[in-house]
Amino acid sequence: MIAIIDYGMGNLRSVQKAMERAGAQAKITQKAEDIAKAAKIILPGVGAMRPAMEKLDALGLIPAVRQAIDAGKPFLGICLGLQLLFEKSNEGGDVNGLGILKGKVERFSSANQKVPHMGWNQLKIKKPVNRLFKDIAPLSYAYFCHSYFVNPQDASLAAATTDYGVEFVSAIAVDNIYGVQFHPEKSQAVGLQILGNFNSI
């Protein structure tokens, strides 16, 4: 079973339906015991880091997330769920994230960029291709909706990048931790393949 963490800030049912279409059993939950029992974890999300961290803390889910990752369970962060894995965001002042990965979350700042970055854009998949992008063609399109992006301290974490005025990290992979800045649940066949790949990890 895959636990989809509900902290009030995600396209939860869309993610669950997409996972089911990809062949997975997925449960939306706010319970630490469900996360502990799950084989894999998904942390989706839309919105800002501060209220997200406050809600995760209020629900008592931060230790459960850390323990699941430390136990080696495959973990996928989607959009805000990816950003939460890092140390800090400058959204609304400095905000602490989960600090599982070193790096920060930054806002698009070029005058030539419309913010938020919304719509379809290409994925520059890094070599060697990690398991999340198995059978995904180079420069495939995925659906984005975000104003902030992750800037990992370790550049080797990048599994894919995307151009939007600047080249930003649009996916990460390290050990059992995966994260995507785009929304696979809205990315049609490419997104379903990625979610199916996660289900197979």
N, C-alpha and C positions, 0 to 999 in steps of 0.2 A: 504494500500500500504506500502511496505517496501522500504526504501531508502537505496541504496548501495552507500556509499560515494566514489567518484572518486577523488583521489588526486595524480593520476599517478603512484601508487605503489602497484597495486593489481591484482589478477587474476579475474578481474571484471566480464567478460562475463561468466567465469566458475562458479562463485558464483551465478550470476543471473540465469543461466540455471539450476543449482542445486536447487535453491529456487523454480523455476517454476515447476521442477519435483516433488518437495515436496508439491506443491499445492498453492504456494504463488504468488501474484503479486509483482514484484520487479522492481524497476527503478534505473538505474545507474545515479548519479547526482553529479554535482559540485555546486549546488545552495542551499544557506541557506534556501530559502523559501520552497524548496522541503523537506528538513529535518524537517522544522517546521510543514509541513502538514502531514508528514508520520506517520503511526501508530507505526512503529518499525524502528529501525536503525541497519544497519550492517556496521562496519568499517573493511574492509579487509586490507591486506597489505603484501608485501614482501620487503625486503631491510633493511635500517638503519633508526634509529629514527631521527637523525638530519635532513636529507633532507625531511623526512616525516612531521616533525613539521614545517619546513620552508614552505613546500607546503600548508599544512593546513592553516597556518597563511596568506600566500599570497592570498589564495582563500577566506579568511574571514570566514572560517568554524569552527574555534575553539569555538567562542561563541555559534554557532548553536548546536554543539555537546554537550556542557555543558548544554545548555537550554533544550535540548531533554532529557538528563539524569535526570536533576533536575525536569522535568515535569513528571517523572515516566515512560517514554516510554521504552519498552523492547529494550535493546541495546546489540548487540553481536559484540565483537572484535575478529578477526581471525588473528592468527600469529602476525605480527607486530601490527595489530589493537588491540590485547590484550596488548602488551607491552606499547603502547602509553598511556594506561590508568594510568600508574604508574608515580611516581615522577621523577625518573632519570634513565638513562642508562649509563654504562661505555663504550659504543661503541664509539670509536674515542674521548675519553675524556668524562668528565661529560656532559651529554645532558639532558635538562629538558624535561619531557613528559607533558601530560595534568594534571597530579597531582590529578586525580579524586580518585585514590586509593593510599594508603600509601605503599611504598615499592620501590624496585629498580629492574633493569634489569641487569643480570650478564651473563658473557660468560662462557661456558663450559671450564674448565681449567685442567682436569685430563689428564695426559700423555697417559692414556689407551683409551681415547675417540677420535674417528675421528670427526673432526669438518669441515663442519656442520653435525649435527645429521640429517640424511636423510634416509627415508624409513619407513617401518611399525614398529610400536611398540605398546605395550599394555597400556590400560587405567585402572588404579586402581581407580575405582569410589568410592567416599567417601559416607558413610551413615550418615544421611538419603539421599537417592538419590534425587537430585533436579530435577526440571521439564525438564531441558535440556537433562538429561540422562534417561528420562522415556523409559522403554522397551529396554534399552541397556544392554546387558549381561555383567557381571563382566569380566574384562580382555579382552574386545573386542579390536581389533586392529584398529588403525587410522594411517593416513599418515602424517609424519613430514618432515619438511625441515627448520632447523634453527640452528644458532650458539649461540643464547642468550635465556635466560629463565627468567621468572619473579620470584622474591623473595618477596612475600607480607609480610608486617609488621605483619599483622593479619593472623595467620595460618589457622583460620577458614574460610577464603575466598576460600580455596582449594576445588574444586568440584571433581578433579581427579588429580592423580600424575602418573608419568611414570619414569621408571628406565632407566638411560643411564649413567652408571658409578656412578652417584649420582641420588637420587630420587628427581625429580623436579616437580614443579606445572605445570600440563599440561592443567588445566581448572580451572576457578574461577566462583563463583556465589555469588552475594550479592544483595539483593533487586531486582531491575530491570536490574542489570548489569550482563552480562555473557561474558565470554571470553574463547577462546580455543587456545592453542599453535599449535595444529595440523591443517590440512586443511580438513574440513569436505567435501568440494566440490571435494576432491580427494580421499575420504575414502569410496567410494562405498556405500553399503547398510547401514553401520553404520553411515556414514556421512549424508546420506539422511534422516535417522531417526532423527538424531540430529537437522538438519535444519527444518524438519517437526515439531519437538517438539518446536523449537523456534517460528515457525509460529503460533503454537497453544497457546503460552503464552499470 
